Amino acid sequence: VRLVESGGGLVQPGGSLRLSCTASGSISNIDIMSWHRRVPGKERELVAQAFKSGNTDYSDSVKGRFIISRDNAKNTVYLQMSSLKPEDTAVYYCNGEVAGPFGYDFWGQGTQVTVSS
């Protein structure tokens, strides 16, 4: 399955942006769809997860500001980002994970988000 992110760009502090991650195949049986971000020189950070069960989870740094959702009918995962801060500036990556002993995961190419005035 290939993942393609879109929706990144330049936004002012306090603004909003919605990222999309579209898969080349069905995501309905993918156990976890998630968004990660990376800033040069820092470790990659897990931002948000959307589980097949419908549950979601967020890092403390984005909780209350970001919302992850998955539309299985469209094979797409979204990350709605609000109240953006300069420290949210990063390359955002989409990930899909199939759990279990023969599990695997796959990544998109990333999309740049820059929060600056």
C-alpha positions in Angstrom: 0.0 0.0 0.0 1.3 3.4 -0.9 0.5 6.5 1.1 0.5 10.0 -0.3 0.2 13.0 2.1 -1.0 16.4 1.0 -2.2 19.7 2.6 1.0 21.0 4.0 2.1 24.6 3.6 2.8 27.9 5.4 0.3 29.1 8.0 0.4 31.9 10.6 0.5 31.1 14.3 -3.0 30.4 15.6 -4.1 29.2 12.2 -5.4 25.9 11.0 -4.4 23.4 8.4 -5.8 20.0 7.4 -3.5 17.2 6.2 -4.7 14.3 4.1 -3.1 10.9 3.6 -4.6 8.8 0.8 -3.8 5.2 0.4 -3.5 3.3 -2.8 -5.5 0.4 -1.3 -8.1 -0.3 1.4 -7.2 0.9 4.9 -10.3 -0.7 6.6 -8.2 -3.6 7.9 -5.1 -1.5 8.8 -4.9 -1.7 12.6 -3.4 1.7 13.2 -3.2 4.8 11.0 -1.1 7.5 12.4 0.7 10.8 11.9 4.2 11.5 12.9 6.4 14.5 12.5 10.1 15.2 12.3 12.2 18.3 12.8 15.8 18.3 11.5 18.1 17.2 14.3 15.3 15.8 16.5 13.7 12.4 17.0 10.6 11.6 15.0 7.5 12.2 17.2 4.3 10.3 17.1 1.5 12.9 16.9 -1.8 11.0 16.6 -3.2 7.6 16.1 -6.5 6.3 14.8 -7.2 2.7 15.6 -9.4 0.3 13.6 -11.6 0.1 16.6 -12.4 3.8 16.2 -10.4 5.0 19.2 -7.8 7.8 18.8 -4.8 8.9 20.8 -2.7 12.0 20.8 0.7 13.2 22.1 0.5 15.7 24.9 2.0 18.3 22.7 -1.0 18.4 20.3 -3.9 17.1 22.5 -6.8 19.5 22.3 -5.5 21.1 19.1 -5.3 18.3 16.6 -7.9 15.8 15.5 -7.2 12.6 13.6 -9.9 10.9 11.6 -10.0 8.0 9.2 -12.5 7.6 6.3 -12.2 4.0 5.3 -14.6 4.5 2.4 -12.2 7.0 0.9 -9.0 5.2 2.1 -8.0 8.5 3.6 -6.7 9.7 7.0 -6.9 13.3 8.0 -5.2 15.4 10.6 -7.0 18.6 11.4 -4.6 21.0 13.0 -5.8 24.1 14.9 -4.2 26.8 17.1 -0.9 26.1 15.3 2.3 27.1 17.0 5.8 27.7 15.5 6.9 24.6 17.3 4.5 22.6 15.2 6.8 23.3 12.2 8.0 19.9 10.9 7.7 17.4 8.1 4.5 15.4 8.8 4.4 11.7 7.8 1.5 9.3 7.5 2.0 5.7 8.7 -0.1 2.6 8.5 0.6 -0.4 10.7 -0.7 -4.0 10.5 -0.2 -5.6 13.9 0.7 -9.2 14.8 3.6 -11.6 14.3 3.6 -11.0 10.6 2.9 -7.3 10.9 4.4 -4.6 8.9 4.1 -0.9 8.4 4.4 1.6 5.6 5.1 5.3 5.2 4.2 8.2 3.1 6.8 10.6 1.7 5.9 13.5 4.1 4.5 17.0 3.7 6.1 20.1 5.1 4.1 22.3 7.6 5.6 25.7 8.5 4.0 27.9 11.1 5.4 31.3 10.9 4.4 35.0 10.8 
